[in-house]
Amino acid sequence: MTQTAATSPLPGAALFTFLKGLDANNSRTWFEAHKDEYKREVQATCLRLVDALGEALRKISPRLPVS
């Protein structure tokens, strides 16, 4: 199966673009205006990464809540 940026657990350029924008505009107003981008590029990517690493994380720390 070919993975796209939307399905890959690895961070892509868009995540880092968002973080650079946040660094340059660290305000609630800017964040609220870019919240959909945050959810898509940061939150979803991190959740996919944790999901992909879930079994390995469980072996490191069985108490870690990964599902």
Secondary structure in CASP SS format (residue, H / E / C, confidence):
PFRMAT SS
TARGET T0000
AUTHOR 0000-0000-0000
METHOD secondary structure of the structure
MODEL  1
M C 1.00
T C 1.00
Q C 1.00
T C 1.00
A C 1.00
A C 1.00
T C 1.00
S C 1.00
P C 1.00
L C 1.00
P C 1.00
G C 1.00
A H 1.00
A H 1.00
L H 1.00
F H 1.00
T H 1.00
F H 1.00
L H 1.00
K H 1.00
G H 1.00
L H 1.00
D H 1.00
A H 1.00
N C 1.00
N C 1.00
S C 1.00
R H 1.00
T H 1.00
W H 1.00
F H 1.00
E H 1.00
A H 1.00
H C 1.00
K H 1.00
D H 1.00
E H 1.00
Y H 1.00
K H 1.00
R H 1.00
E H 1.00
V H 1.00
Q H 1.00
A H 1.00
T H 1.00
C H 1.00
L H 1.00
R H 1.00
L H 1.00
V H 1.00
D H 1.00
A H 1.00
L H 1.00
G H 1.00
E H 1.00
A H 1.00
L H 1.00
R H 1.00
K H 1.00
I H 1.00
S C 1.00
P C 1.00
R C 1.00
L C 1.00
P C 1.00
V C 1.00
S C 1.00
END
